[in-house]
Amino acid sequence: MSGADDRRHVVVVGAGPAGLAAAVAARARGARVTLLDASDELGGQYWRHLPESRPAARERILHHGWDAFTAMRARLAADDGCEIVTGAQVWAIERPSADAGPVDDATPGDHAAATADGTAPAAVVHVLVGQVDGSRRVPLTLRPDALVLATGAHDRTLPFPGWDLPGVFTAGAAQALAKGERVAIGDRVIVAGAGPFLLPVAVSLVRARARVVGIHEAARVPSLARGWLRDPLGLARAPHKAAELAGYVSVLARERIGYSTGSAVVAAHGTDRVEAVTVQRLDATWAPIPGTERRIEVDAVCVGHGFTPRLELPIAAGCRIGSDRFVEVDADQGAGPAGVFAAGEITGIGGVDQALAEGEVAGHCAAGGFPSDPAVAPAVRRRAVAHDVAGRIEAAHGIRPGWTGWLRDDTLACRCEEVPVGRIRATTRAARSTDLRSMKLATRAGLGICQGRVCGRTVEQLLAAEAPACGSAPRESAAPAPAGSDRRPIASPVRLGELAAAYDLRDAGPPSLAATAPGADDPPRADDPPRAADPPPAATPPRDPAPPTTPAPARTTDRKDLP
Ligand SMILES: Cc1cc2nc3c(=O)[nH]c(=O)nc-3n(C[C@H](O)[C@H](O)[C@H](O)COP(=O)(O)OP(=O)(O)OC[C@H]3O[C@@H](n4cnc5c(N)ncnc54)[C@H](O)[C@@H]3O)c2cc1C
């Protein structure tokens, strides 16, 4: 950072609805903002779209709130006070040491060694910028006055026999392919799982020209009624949700797509890929009811049981994690450590409305404002409504424990390491322990490429279910450590060569993001000149030489305050 800029520096991680709203609000209050996202495009999961180089005419039809998104994107892109860095993977966050005082020895690659007023930063944010599969990502280290974490969630999918067959997709993956690539996961698709998200996914599949043979919601009618219809007046405060629902229902009716409640896909069948599924009725605990099995021919399965917040960075930053395994926030979206804020799906699953409202409050407060300020009063009100909706979603569709009844001993719990459920159960009983770490080391469950993102919560639940059989104390079984399987100090894969190169660059001088431009992907040579005097670098190498469309995408070449 240039020493001349004494504005408060806010770093926002994640450019989904929450992060975008946070960046806009922080800028509105005068902070200097750096907005980081691992993706090439802004918008997060909700506004996942075709790349700027291949724009779609129908984006507005395919996305709710598309105009709001493009307005935020254009505003930030045109704003000199906002640095947008796409292709920016935050792979680690360090907490500032308690005795960290003013920092004045800017290290190469360290673009904000000191905060605006020379005090200790909120966190030390380690970033790698560039193509994930490229050989030369560029390291950045940021030390902002305030940090807004808005890293969203990933799919939660309960395993079932055959879920490892090709043709079985998570609901989020099916949605991402349909929205981001206009690709349907199959011709004849069954949609199953739990939660309102199944509806937009089914509609997206229809728009991508798949035949959706049915939607199977695990929750039963009494549970749906208890969740959604309690306090109907409260629900009336979110009339746009009813309009959105009506839109989905009209598509389902037009396409004659059935919606079954208290029903689940409990097995997928096929040799080289999925050819059929078994659906079965569930009781109130989601245990399958014997004798209700039905076989349905399909060539693809789309299954999702909600979302798991991405907690790696919040845990690393020292945020409070509640017993419900979301980041706990105060009225100002403060997440525990001074200067660290959280917004969006990492604080609870409440959809885009919650993400936008929380993001706005978080950005405003990270920039020095207060939740009581008139500027964010509408956002605070919208946040309350969204939290009410989030509570209804959990009450209606939250995972019930009986689902383990559809598992067989040979069902894979961890697909990466191919660990079957039976091995986890047998190991627990043999060791008379339900300790998560011991289980990982003994079976390798959760040690594969996804690092437990897909199976972590499942393994925890299997361990909890085994507790009585192996004599574990109830406390151990019922209340996993707050971080549980979500603790990953290194949040994304980093090559050893990248780490080594980062240290080399520190010796030689600041790295240049321009080094990641196409054609500059060769490994650094020993006689490369020091890069301290490099011109302002490009934030992300353009992947396609096509000219940008209007409005301009995130700036990729005019970073102003990096060396
Ligand atoms: C696959 C998927 C698809 C979804 N599709 C829909 C949909 O179509 N409709 C709907 O209503 N809801 C959808 N949801 C739910 C949706 O996530 C929320 O409603 C909303 O997008 C949440 O906004 P957010 O800003 O909290 O998170 P997100 O929109 O998820 O944004 C988080 C952003 O953080 C970035 N990020 C995460 N970790 C890092 C890191 N370490 N470094 C840098 N960047 C990082 C991600 O790239 C992402 O852009 C989907 C969820 C998932 C998981």
The ligand as a Gaussian input file, in Angstrom:
#p B3LYP/6-31G(d) Opt

LIG

0 1
 C      -22.932000     -24.588000      -5.840000
 C      -24.012000     -23.669000      -5.293000
 C      -24.957000     -23.126000      -6.151000
 C      -25.961000     -22.284000      -5.658000
 N      -26.890000     -21.788000      -6.525000
 C      -27.923000     -21.051000      -6.018000
 C      -28.982000     -20.596000      -6.862000
 O      -28.953000     -20.831000      -8.061000
 N      -30.009000     -19.929000      -6.310000
 C      -30.071000     -19.675000      -4.959000
 O      -31.035000     -19.079000      -4.493000
 N      -29.079000     -20.045000      -4.148000
 C      -28.026000     -20.744000      -4.630000
 N      -27.057000     -21.204000      -3.796000
 C      -27.110000     -20.747000      -2.425000
 C      -26.255000     -19.465000      -2.458000
 O      -24.958000     -19.829000      -2.079000
 C      -26.688000     -18.279000      -1.628000
 O      -28.012000     -17.985000      -1.711000
 C      -25.862000     -17.013000      -1.918000
 O      -25.134000     -17.101000      -3.104000
 C      -24.946000     -16.826000      -0.769000
 O      -24.160000     -15.701000      -0.987000
 P      -22.747000     -15.548000      -0.287000
 O      -22.224000     -14.241000      -0.754000
 O      -22.863000     -15.799000       1.151000
 O      -21.866000     -16.741000      -0.854000
 P      -21.446000     -17.150000      -2.326000
 O      -22.407000     -16.670000      -3.327000
 O      -21.188000     -18.605000      -2.250000
 O      -20.074000     -16.375000      -2.559000
 C      -18.892000     -16.744000      -1.887000
 C      -17.711000     -16.339000      -2.741000
 O      -16.534000     -16.513000      -1.964000
 C      -15.505000     -16.984000      -2.799000
 N      -14.544000     -17.684000      -1.960000
 C      -14.775000     -18.694000      -1.098000
 N      -13.639000     -19.064000      -0.489000
 C      -12.668000     -18.269000      -0.986000
 C      -11.264000     -18.165000      -0.745000
 N      -10.650000     -18.968000       0.139000
 N      -10.551000     -17.249000      -1.430000
 C      -11.160000     -16.421000      -2.322000
 N      -12.490000     -16.477000      -2.589000
 C      -13.231000     -17.385000      -1.916000
 C      -16.213000     -17.914000      -3.781000
 O      -15.473000     -18.042000      -4.977000
 C      -17.545000     -17.201000      -3.983000
 O      -17.551000     -16.388000      -5.129000
 C      -26.021000     -21.999000      -4.279000
 C      -25.039000     -22.532000      -3.434000
 C      -24.046000     -23.350000      -3.918000
 C      -23.028000     -23.923000      -2.977000

